[in-house]
């Protein structure tokens, strides 16, 4: 997404549940991929996965209707 928008990845350091404010009022929220490796190693737990979507839902609920 960052490359598509012409933004530098180094300016938006990845961290699970990190929020990045982008141009045009966009907000990007990071999440680990729900791969077998990430879930088996505990890098991403079920609770973490649900929490990131709760964060996104809260942001959507705060957003003005278009």
N, C-alpha and C positions, 0 to 999 in steps of 0.2 A: 504494500500500500504506500509506504513512504517513497519508494522509488517512482511509483506511478505519479505521485504528486510532486516529484522533483525535489524531495527533501532528503537531507543527509541522515542516514541511520545513526551516525555517531551523536547527533544532536537529540536523539530520542532513545536513550538507553533502555533496553528491555529489562523488565522486572514484572513478575506475575502480579496482576491487578494494578499495575502502574497506569496512570491516566496521562495522556499527552494531548495538549491543545494544539490543533493544527490550523492551518489557514482556512478561511471560510466558515469559521465557527464549528468545524469538525472536532470531535473528541475520539481518540483511539485508546482503547483499553487493552492492555496486554494480557495474554494467557498462554500458559504452556499448552502444547498440543496434547490431546488425550490419547497419545500413542501407548502401545503396550510397554515400551521402554519407560516412559515417564510414569505410568501408573504402577508398574511392577517395582520400580526403584523408589517410589514414594515422592518423587519430584512433584507429581500432581496427585493429590488425593481427591476422593469423591467430594469431600467437603470444600476443598479449594475450587473445584470445578463448579460446584453449585454457587459458591460465593461470588465468583466473577460474573455469573449471569444475574445474580441478585443485584450486584453493583450496576450492571447495565440496565436492568429493569428500573432501578431507582433513578438513573440518569434520564431514561425515557419518560418516566412519570413527571420529572421536573421540567422537561422541555415544553416550550410553548407549542400549541397546536398550529399547524400551518393553514 
